[in-house]
Amino acid sequence: MESEHTELRETDGIQDTNLASLRLDTNPLLTQVEAHLRSAKPFAAQDEYGNLQIKYETVGEPLANELGINVIMSICRMHINSQTVQGNFKNDEFWEASAEFLESFSESIVTNRHIWGIKISNCKTIIDNVSSVVEKFHSRTIGNLERESYNRSTFQQTNTTKARSLFKRREAYE
């Protein structure tokens, strides 16, 4: 009886794992978006347990209140994450999805600006910058190039080996 044994090998071991992790880690990008909304500089600080946390040093007036920043960041996290970047858009599908996001996001900002503490003069800045970041992030899905890039980093090798069945007589193999 023959069985297939599949083994995943990384071309450069740990280096490929780190590269994939870096490409899928959306935290630095999301931190930049949040820093922009807060008009702040992000920095790493340890909590009482020694865990690193991102904190923000305010350098200007925030573009929205806490509720606004939290809702906008929630929207960003729904669109900027390791799952969405592994999609497969054709060029026209990408531009259609980008236009839909821009329209929906713009409507949300303008409709909720009073609740979210956004000045009318800051609406365009928020809309332009957030939609630009989301668009650039999603452009990685065009033509499935992101996933193909992962495939170049790792490859799959299938080996066929003979294995004994527990239910067949030993003489059949000798």
C-alpha positions in Angstrom: 0.0 0.0 0.0 1.3 3.4 -0.9 0.5 6.6 1.0 1.5 10.2 0.4 3.5 12.0 2.9 3.4 15.8 2.6 5.9 18.0 4.2 6.1 21.8 4.2 9.6 23.1 3.9 10.6 26.7 4.1 13.2 27.9 1.7 15.0 30.0 4.3 13.6 28.7 7.6 13.1 31.3 10.2 13.7 34.1 7.8 10.6 33.2 5.8 8.5 32.9 8.9 9.6 36.4 9.9 8.9 37.7 6.5 5.4 36.3 6.4 4.8 37.6 9.9 5.9 41.1 8.9 3.7 41.1 5.8 0.7 39.9 7.7 1.2 42.2 10.7 -1.2 45.1 10.3 -0.5 46.6 13.8 2.2 49.2 12.6 -0.1 50.5 9.9 -3.1 50.6 12.3 -0.9 52.4 14.9 -0.1 55.1 12.3 -3.7 55.6 11.4 -4.6 55.9 15.1 -1.7 58.3 15.8 -3.0 60.5 12.9 -6.5 60.6 14.3 -5.1 61.4 17.8 -2.6 64.0 16.4 0.0 62.1 18.4 3.3 60.3 18.2 3.1 56.6 19.1 5.7 55.1 21.5 6.1 51.7 23.2 5.8 51.6 27.0 5.7 48.7 29.5 2.7 48.0 31.7 3.0 46.8 35.3 3.5 43.2 34.1 6.3 44.1 31.7 4.2 43.8 28.5 4.9 46.3 25.8 1.9 48.6 24.9 1.5 51.3 22.4 0.9 54.7 24.0 0.4 58.1 22.3 2.0 61.4 23.1 -0.4 64.1 21.9 1.3 66.8 19.8 -1.8 68.6 18.5 -5.6 68.6 18.7 -7.2 65.2 18.0 -9.2 65.0 14.8 -12.1 63.2 16.6 -13.2 62.5 20.2 -12.6 59.0 21.8 -15.8 57.6 20.4 -15.0 58.8 16.9 -11.5 57.5 17.1 -12.7 54.1 18.3 -15.3 53.7 15.6 -13.0 54.8 12.8 -10.3 52.4 14.1 -12.9 49.6 14.2 -13.7 50.4 10.6 -10.0 50.3 9.7 -9.5 47.0 11.5 -12.4 45.5 9.5 -10.6 46.5 6.3 -6.9 46.3 7.3 -6.3 42.8 8.6 -4.4 39.6 7.6 -7.5 38.0 6.2 -8.6 40.7 3.8 -5.2 41.1 2.3 -5.3 37.4 1.1 -8.2 38.1 -1.2 -8.1 37.9 -5.0 -9.4 40.9 -6.9 -9.3 41.6 -10.5 -8.3 45.2 -11.3 -11.9 46.4 -12.0 -13.2 44.6 -8.8 -10.5 46.3 -6.8 -11.5 49.8 -8.0 -15.2 49.1 -7.5 -14.5 47.9 -3.9 -12.3 51.0 -3.3 -15.1 53.3 -4.6 -17.6 51.5 -2.4 -15.4 51.9 0.7 -14.7 55.6 0.0 -18.5 56.3 -0.5 -19.5 54.4 2.7 -16.7 55.8 4.8 -17.3 59.4 3.7 -21.0 59.0 4.4 -20.2 57.7 7.9 -17.8 60.5 8.7 -20.1 63.3 7.5 -23.2 61.8 9.0 -21.7 61.1 12.4 -19.2 64.0 12.7 -21.2 65.7 15.5 -21.4 62.6 17.6 -17.7 61.7 16.9 -16.5 65.2 17.6 -15.1 65.9 14.1 -14.8 69.5 12.9 -16.1 70.0 9.3 -12.5 71.2 8.5 -11.1 67.8 9.5 -13.6 65.6 7.6 -11.7 65.7 4.3 -8.4 65.0 6.0 -9.8 61.9 7.8 -11.6 60.7 4.7 -8.6 61.2 2.3 -6.0 59.7 4.6 -7.9 56.7 5.9 -9.3 55.8 2.5 -5.8 56.2 0.9 -4.3 53.8 3.5 -7.1 51.2 3.0 -6.8 51.5 -0.8 -3.1 50.9 -0.7 -3.4 48.0 1.6 -6.1 46.4 -0.5 -4.1 46.9 -3.7 -2.1 43.9 -2.5 -5.1 41.7 -3.4 -5.0 42.5 -7.1 -4.4 39.4 -9.2 -3.8 37.3 -6.1 -0.2 38.5 -6.1 0.1 38.6 -2.3 -0.8 34.9 -2.0 1.5 34.0 -4.9 4.3 35.8 -3.1 3.8 33.6 -0.1 3.9 30.5 -2.3 7.3 31.7 -3.6 8.5 31.9 0.0 7.5 28.4 0.9 7.0 25.3 -1.2 5.4 22.0 -0.7 7.1 18.7 -1.4 5.2 15.5 -1.7 7.0 12.2 -1.1 5.5 8.8 -1.9 6.5 6.2 0.6 5.5 2.6 1.1 3.6 1.9 4.4 2.4 -1.3 5.9 -1.2 -1.8 6.7 -2.0 -3.0 10.1 -4.7 -5.2 8.7 -2.7 -7.1 5.9 -0.6 -10.1 6.5 3.1 -9.5 6.7 3.9 -12.0 3.9 2.2 -9.6 1.4 5.1 -7.1 1.9 8.0 -9.6 1.8 
